[in-house]
Amino acid sequence: MKLLALFVPIFAAACGASTDPNAKTLHDVEAATRALDRALGVQSAFVTSGNIDTGATPTIIANALVNRVMSEGAGCVTTAPTTDNTMHADFGADCGLATAGMHIGGTVDGRVDPDATTGGVVVTLQLDVTVDGGAALSGDILVSTPDGNVFTWASDALTLDGTMMTAPLATGGIASMGATIDVDHGTANGAPLILAAVHQLFFGCYPDDGGATLGTLEVDFASDTPQTGHVMLSTGKGATLPARTGCPPG
């Protein structure tokens, strides 16, 4: 009788437990979209319309990018001397970026190369930084431009919160401390990822517009998502993005 009395509540608790079958997918969608958004925020400290002369040498362009990042992180970023097409920036433990309106720590190593595809240049930034109050973001963000004014991006092994995302080609724009991005053939932890006009502030908790499809699940963001964590799924049901420190619903 004692064994039976012990078994019943344990069994009942196990039966009562429920797990959202979309929990992992929602985690990977949130982390992948945020990883790309934060990487674009970081690159905005180096690259902007008008600061790349595609007719100049890679060394001259690298120096221009260093000059920009020193002004973007005035007083909290140090750079190594640039003698070739490479650059290095150390943001210390916490550095505010003027254009992005976000804080980062850690280091970024960069390289400027001619882009045979566009006739312009491609800037590769290797990130080893912290974002969102200490979350580690690593991987590469590549910025391509044919003329110094029009940009496309690619990402390689961007990793944030246990999710690795890649985007062979990302298009869109950066404005008002955020980015709107389209990705057709991305991946998140190996699963196919599509981003459709996803807009997120570089310091915002979650996207506030657009949609992301990971595998077969489509997640639609709305204007209230940053305040509530609430999204709509392609199943017609609502869901809540995983909470993280400082963000709803936690």
Secondary structure, 3 states (H helix, E strand, C coil): CHHHHHHHHHHHHHHHCCCCCCHHHHHHHHHHHHHHHHHHHHHCCCCCCCCCCCCCCHHHHHHHHHHHHHHHCCCCCEECCCCCCEEEEECCCCEECCCCCCEEEEEEEEEEEECCCCCCEEEEEEEEEEECCCEEEEEEEEEEECCCCCCEEEEEEEEECCEEEEEEEEEEEEECCEEEEEEEEEEECCEEEEEEEEEEECCCCCCCEEEEEECCEEEECCCCHHHHCEEEECCCCEEECCCCCCCCCC
